[in-house]
Amino acid sequence: MLLATSDFLLPNGTFFAEIIAFLIVLFVLWKWVLPPVVKAMDDRKEFIRSSIESASSQKAEAEAYKAEAQASIDTAKAEARSIVAKANAVAAQLKEEGRQRGQDEYDRLVALAQSDIQQSKNKAVEEVQKDFGQLVITAAEKIIGEELDLNKHERIINEAIDTTSRGIG
């Protein structure tokens, strides 16, 4: 019956005891639990801030390395283009030198062939002249009817050979 007579809106002793217990728990939490939690949150906040700063500096450093690498790549490309241009120039020069050597060899062979042809022609002319001289002497002997002395009639033979040579040459 005690329950029936109490009014729930009127505070009784347990209410005050609960408030005091709540305040004691709140004080204990504020005095011994809250400072380590706040410290842990501050440490975590500082760690996050330093991580962000570190990431920012590393990002800037990475950008600098990237720019440096790009500059190195550009330099290497320019160097490669220069090397290729030099190689092309050397190849063109070697090609021209080879062409010139080929032309020189061709000219040498043509000159050698012309020389050989001229020597063969001269040799053939000499043989023809020699044979022609004998034929002239033989023909003259048959026409004249007597034997001709080569030493006596050398002038006549030489004139005939010269006339013939001019006609062949």
C-alpha positions as CSV (number, residue, x, y, z in Angstrom):
1,M,0.0,0.0,0.0
2,L,2.8,2.2,0.4
3,L,2.9,2.2,-3.3
4,A,-0.6,3.4,-3.6
5,T,-0.1,6.4,-1.4
6,S,3.1,7.7,-3.1
7,D,2.9,10.3,-5.7
8,F,5.3,9.8,-8.6
9,L,5.7,13.5,-9.1
10,L,7.0,14.1,-5.6
11,P,10.6,13.3,-5.2
12,N,11.5,10.9,-2.5
13,G,14.9,9.9,-1.0
14,T,15.8,7.4,-3.7
15,F,15.5,10.2,-6.3
16,F,18.1,12.3,-4.5
17,A,20.3,9.2,-3.9
18,E,20.2,8.5,-7.7
19,I,21.0,12.1,-8.5
20,I,24.0,12.0,-6.1
21,A,25.2,8.7,-7.6
22,F,24.8,10.1,-11.1
23,L,26.8,13.2,-10.2
24,I,29.5,11.0,-8.6
25,V,29.7,8.8,-11.8
26,L,29.7,12.0,-13.9
27,F,32.6,13.4,-11.7
28,V,34.5,10.2,-12.0
29,L,34.0,10.1,-15.7
30,W,35.0,13.8,-16.0
31,K,38.0,13.5,-13.8
32,W,39.6,10.1,-14.8
33,V,37.9,8.8,-18.0
34,L,37.4,11.9,-20.1
35,P,41.0,13.2,-20.0
36,P,42.5,10.1,-21.6
37,V,39.8,10.0,-24.2
38,V,40.3,13.7,-25.0
39,K,44.1,13.1,-25.1
40,A,43.6,10.1,-27.4
41,M,41.3,12.2,-29.7
42,D,43.8,15.1,-29.7
43,D,46.7,12.6,-30.5
44,R,44.6,11.1,-33.3
45,K,43.7,14.6,-34.6
46,E,47.4,15.6,-34.5
47,F,48.3,12.3,-36.3
48,I,45.8,12.9,-39.0
49,R,46.9,16.5,-39.4
50,S,50.6,15.4,-39.7
51,S,49.6,12.6,-42.1
52,I,47.8,15.1,-44.3
53,E,50.8,17.5,-44.2
54,S,53.1,14.6,-45.0
55,A,50.9,13.5,-47.8
56,S,50.8,17.0,-49.2
57,S,54.6,17.4,-49.0
58,Q,55.0,13.9,-50.6
59,K,52.6,14.9,-53.3
60,A,54.5,18.0,-54.0
61,E,57.7,16.0,-54.0
62,A,56.2,13.4,-56.3
63,E,55.1,16.2,-58.7
64,A,58.6,17.6,-58.7
65,Y,60.0,14.1,-59.4
66,K,57.4,13.7,-62.2
67,A,58.4,17.1,-63.7
68,E,62.1,16.1,-63.4
69,A,61.3,12.7,-65.0
70,Q,59.3,14.4,-67.8
71,A,62.2,16.8,-68.4
72,S,64.6,13.8,-68.6
73,I,62.3,12.0,-71.0
74,D,62.1,15.1,-73.2
75,T,65.9,15.4,-73.1
76,A,66.3,11.8,-74.0
77,K,63.8,12.1,-76.8
78,A,65.7,15.2,-78.2
79,E,69.0,13.3,-77.8
80,A,67.4,10.3,-79.6
81,R,66.2,12.5,-82.5
82,S,69.7,14.0,-82.7
83,I,71.3,10.6,-82.8
84,V,68.8,9.4,-85.5
85,A,69.5,12.6,-87.5
86,K,73.2,12.0,-87.2
87,A,72.8,8.4,-88.2
88,N,70.7,9.4,-91.2
89,A,73.4,11.9,-92.2
90,V,76.1,9.3,-91.8
91,A,74.1,6.8,-93.7
92,A,73.5,9.3,-96.5
93,Q,77.2,10.2,-96.5
94,L,78.2,6.5,-96.6
95,K,75.7,5.9,-99.4
96,E,77.1,8.8,-101.4
97,E,80.7,7.5,-100.7
98,G,79.7,4.0,-101.8
99,R,78.0,5.5,-104.9
100,Q,81.2,7.5,-105.6
101,R,83.4,4.5,-105.1
102,G,81.2,2.5,-107.4
103,Q,81.3,5.3,-110.0
104,D,85.1,5.5,-109.6
105,E,85.4,1.7,-110.0
106,Y,83.1,1.8,-113.0
107,D,85.2,4.6,-114.6
108,R,88.4,2.7,-113.8
109,L,87.0,-0.5,-115.4
110,V,85.8,1.4,-118.4
111,A,89.2,3.1,-118.8
112,L,90.9,-0.3,-118.4
113,A,88.6,-1.8,-121.0
114,Q,89.2,1.1,-123.3
115,S,92.9,0.7,-122.8
116,D,92.6,-3.1,-123.5
117,I,90.5,-2.4,-126.5
118,Q,93.0,0.2,-127.8
119,Q,95.9,-2.2,-127.1
120,S,94.1,-5.0,-128.9
121,K,93.3,-2.6,-131.8
122,N,96.9,-1.5,-132.0
123,K,98.1,-5.1,-131.9
124,A,95.6,-6.1,-134.6
125,V,96.6,-3.1,-136.7
126,E,100.3,-4.1,-136.3
127,E,99.5,-7.7,-137.3
128,V,97.4,-6.5,-140.2
129,Q,100.2,-4.1,-141.2
130,K,102.8,-6.8,-141.0
131,D,100.6,-9.2,-142.9
132,F,99.6,-6.4,-145.3
133,G,103.3,-5.6,-145.9
134,Q,104.0,-9.2,-146.8
135,L,100.9,-9.3,-149.1
136,V,102.0,-6.1,-150.8
137,I,105.4,-7.5,-151.4
138,T,104.0,-10.7,-152.6
139,A,101.5,-8.9,-154.9
140,A,104.3,-6.6,-156.2
141,E,106.5,-9.5,-156.9
142,K,103.8,-11.2,-158.9
143,I,103.0,-8.1,-160.8
144,I,106.6,-7.1,-161.4
145,G,107.8,-10.6,-161.8
146,E,110.9,-10.3,-159.8
147,E,111.7,-10.5,-156.2
148,L,111.7,-7.3,-154.1
149,D,114.2,-6.5,-151.5
150,L,112.4,-5.4,-148.3
151,N,115.2,-3.0,-147.4
152,K,115.2,-1.3,-150.8
153,H,111.5,-0.8,-151.1
154,E,110.8,0.0,-147.4
155,R,109.6,3.5,-148.3
156,I,107.0,2.2,-150.7
157,I,105.7,-0.3,-148.2
158,N,105.5,2.3,-145.4
159,E,103.5,4.6,-147.6
160,A,101.1,1.8,-148.4
161,I,100.8,0.9,-144.7
162,D,100.2,4.5,-143.7
163,T,97.5,4.8,-146.4
164,T,95.9,1.7,-145.2
165,S,96.2,2.7,-141.5
166,R,94.4,5.9,-142.2
167,G,91.6,4.1,-143.9
168,I,91.2,1.7,-140.9
169,G,91.7,4.1,-138.0
